[in-house]
Amino acid sequence: MAEQAVQGARGPHRVFVLGATGTIGQATVAALLAAGHEVVCLVRPGSEGHLRAVSGHPALNLRIGNAVDPVSLRRDGLRGERFSVLVSCLASRSGVPRDAWAVDHQAHVEAMAAARECGIGHIVLLSAICVQKPRLAFQHAKLAFERELMASGLVYSIVRPTAYFKSLSGQIGRLRQGKPFLVFGDGQLTATKPISDQDVGRFLALCITDKQLHNKVLPVGGPGPAMTPLQQAEALFTALDQPPRLRRVPVAMLDVIVRLLDWAGTVSPRLREKAELARIGRYYATESMLVWDEAAGGYDAGATPSFGSETLQDFYSRLAAGEAEPDRGAHRVF
């Protein structure tokens, strides 16, 4: 996907951002400001510090409120002012059904309605590539809003990144303690083209001014070839200057855990949610984060667009040197 295509595109725009304090949101705000846009963010009380890297920027306006409350969204966020673009990096934290339908779907439905009232004609939505094969609550919730957005008559750019660096970095602590890297099966069941937060943020910002990215669903991965978990492990051991040590975990073990939690969830809502989290873990352990070719019945690395400049090996090297930390939040399996 050629970045040169956006050179000379017109701007700047007045952009309203939801989900600005997450790691992708922070990178997106920085990219929007670097592109010369005026940026207004609605953030939770006490979360302003997450944007300290750009605090004080003259084109940044932070407003305190609740993005999933339609009253606060209008009163504290949009305030009846005019904007041209809404960028949403908002997502449910856990992915369990209650949160997914409240945030990934309903909060976005409300935001789209409020956006229309403020003259917004373009919505840039951060989605996820895993919605191609929906089996989980959060995937169905995201898809439901995607369909409503595409039918709304608004200009849309629906961005579906592959796997984030942070979601592939959770085992560095284990390795530093001398423990083996855990892989499912032989470590080659899945593959992905990992992409950095910064490159996702820049791609979301490009969607505003590049008309080639309008009214499209946009899968996007990072630079370089697709990597299996086995290759990710090798890259991380190389960065740490350690000999490879692997422990293979049978996928059947995850199946047993899911079945047990499903059974226990019939009497306990808390365990029902844990069962959904186990299903999420199994999904990521067995499905590639690449473009799905329905006709061929398989994932296609060659059809998965590459974008950006930072590789996973670059990130692992920075992790090993103590120059970065994997802020995974809910993006964790181990």
N, C-alpha and C positions, 0 to 999 in steps of 0.2 A: 504494500500500500504506500504509494509515493507521498512523502511529506512535502515535496516540492510543489504539489498541486495546489497548496493553499497560499503560496507566496503571492503577495499582492492583493489578497482578499480584503474586502472592506471591513471596517470596524471604526471605533470601538462600539461595544454594546453595553447596555445596562442589564446586568445579569443577577438573577435571584437564585441563591444556592441553598439547597437542603442537604443535610448530612455532611456539613462542612468539617466537622471535628473528627470524623473517622480518618483512618490513614489515607484512603483514596481521596476523601473529601479535602483533606489538607493539601495533598499534591495537586488536586484540581484547582483549588483556590489560588495556589501559587502560580499555576500555569495560566489561569485567567488574568491574573494581575500582570504577569510577564507579557501577555499578549495585548495589554493596554486597555482591558475592559474595566468598567466600574462594577464592583462586586458587593452585593448585599447578602449577608448570611444570617439566617435565623438559627440560633444555637441555644442549647439548654443552659440554665443557670449554673455557673461554676465551671463550664467547659471551655470558656474563652481561652484558657491557657494552652489548649491544643493548637491554637493558631498563632502562638507567640513568634514563630519564624517570620510571619508577615505582619505582625501587629505594628500599628503605626503607619502602615502604607496609606498614602492619601486617598487612594481609590477603593479602600476597603471599609465597609460599614458593618459592624457586628450588632445584631439586635437580639435581645434575650426573649425567649418564648418556648413554646412547645409545638414542634412541627406536626405532630400527630393529632393535635387539637385544632379543628377547623376555625374555632373562634380566635385562638391565639395566633394561628397562621395569618389570619387577615388583620387582626388588631395590632399585634406586636411585630409581625414580619412584613407583610406587603404594604399595610397602612394605606391602601387605596391609591398608591403611587403607580407610575407607569414603568414597566419593564418590557424588554423585548424578548428575553430568553429566560426560561427556568431550567436550571441544571440540577438534577437530583441524584445524589449519591446515597440517599436514604435507604436503609435496609434493616430488616429485623435482625436482632442480635443472635437469637438462639436458633431460629428456623423452625421452631415447634409450631403446630397449626394455629394456635391462638395468636401468637406474635406475628406470624407470617401474614395471615389475612388482615390483621389490624394495620400493619405497616407496609408490607410489600404490595398490598392491594388497596385497602380502604384509604389509608393516608394519602396515597398517590391519586386516587379518584378525587378526594377533597382538594388536593393541591392543584389538580388540573382545572377543576371548576373555579377555584380562586384565581388561578393564573389568567383564565379568560377575562375575568372581571378587571384585570390590570393591563389588558391589552397585549398579553403575551401571546405570540404567535408560533413559538418554537419551543419544544421541550426536548432536552437532551437527557436521556435516562440511562443510568448505569444498571444493567441487568447482569446476567451470568450465562455463560455458554452451556451450563448443565441443563438449562430449561429445554434444550433440544429433545431430551428423552425424559419427560417429567414423570417421576415416581414419588416425589416427596411433596409435602404440603407447601413449602416455600416456593418450589418450582411452579406448582399450579397457581399459586397466588401471583407470582411475577408474571406468568403468561397471561393470566386474566387481565391484569392491567395493561400489558403490552397490546393485547387485542383492543381494549377500549381506547388506548392512545392512538393506535393506527386507524381506528374508525372515527376519531374525533374531528377530523378536518384540519387539525393543527399540523404544522410541520413537525416531524419527529426524527430523532436520531437515537435508535435503541442500540446501545453498545453492550456487547456480550464478551467480556474478557475471558481468557483461558484460566490459568492458575496464577495466583499472586506469589511473589517470592516469599512473603511472610508465611503462607500456608505450606510451603515446602521447606521450612527452616526450623520446625519445632523440635527436631531431634538433636540439634547442636549441643544442648545441655547434656543429653545422654552420652554423646561421643566424648565430650570433655571429661566426663566421669569415668571414661574407659569402658562404657557399655556398648553393645553392638547396635548397628542401625537396623531397625525393624522394617522388613518388606513383606508384602502379602504375596503368597505363592512364590514364584521364582523371581519376583521383582520386575517382571516385564509384562504384567497383565495390562498395564495402562501406559499412556504417554501424554505429554502436554508440551506446549511452547510457553514456558513461564514468562510473565511480563511484570515489570516493576511498577510500583505505585506511581512513580514520576512519569513513566511512559503512558500509563493509563490516563493520568491527569492531563497530559499534553494532548492525548487523542480526544478526550472529551472536549477540551477547549477548541480543538480544530473543527469539531462538529458544528460549532457556531457559525464559522465563516466559510467553510468549504461546502459549496452547494452539492458537490458529488457525494457528500455524506448525509444529505437530507432525505427524509422519507425512505429510510433504509434500516434494516436490521444488520448490525455490523459486528460480526465476530472478529476478535483481534487477539493475537498473541505477540509475544516478544520476538526479538531477533534470534536467528540461528535455528538449527534443526530441532525437532521434537525430542524430548528426553523421557526415558522410562525412569521409574523410581530407582532401579539399579544404577543407572547413569547419574542420577542425582546424588546417590550415596557416594559413588566414586568421586564426584566433583567436590563434595563436602569433605571427604577424607583427604583429598589432595590439598584443599585449602587449609586444613588443620595440620597437614604434614604428618598424617597418621596412616598406618597400614589398614586396609579395609577389613572390617569385621561386620558380618551380617548375621541376622537371625531371621529365619523365614517363618512367617505366621500363616497358618492355613486359613483360607477364606471361610471354610466351614465353621471355624470357631466364632466368627462374627455372626453367622447364621444361627448358631445355637444361642448366642447372647440375645439376638433380636427376638427369637421365638420365646425365650424365657421372660424377657421384659414385656412382650406382647401379652403373655398369659398373666403376668403380675399386674399389668396395666388395666386389666378388667376390673380390678378392685381398688386401684390406687391411681388417681390422676397424675401424681408426681412420677410414678413409674411409667405411666403411659407416655409422658414427655421424654423420659429417658429412652424409651423404646424408639421414639422418633429420632433422637440424637444418634442412637446406634444404627438406625437405617441410613442416616446421613453419612456416618462413618463408612458403612459398607458400600454405599454408592460411590464415594470418592476412592475407595480401595479397588473398585472393580470397573469403573467407567473412565475412559480417557476424556481429558478436557481439550478436545479438538473438534473441528467441524464434523458433524455426522452426515454421511452420505446415505440417504434413505434408499436410493436405488441399489447401491452396492451392499447395503446392510452392514456398514462398518465406518469407523472413523478415518478421516482423510487428513493427514498432516500437511500434504501438499496444497490442499484447498483452504487451509487455515492461514489467514493473512498474518504477516509479520510486520511489526512496527517497533520503532524505538531504537535505542542504542545500548542499554545496559543488559548484560546477560546474567543468568543465574550464577555462573562461575564468578563473575565480577562481584556480585552481592555476597557470595560465600566468602570470597577473599576479604571483603570489608568486615564481615562478621568475625572471621578468624582474627583479624587485626584489631578488633574492638572498636571499629569505626561505625558500626551499625548494630542495631538490636532488632530481633524479629518480634515486632509488636503484632501478635497474631489475633488478639481479641478472641472472637468466636471461630476463627479459621484454624481449628486444630482437630487432629484425629488422635494423636498420641498425647 
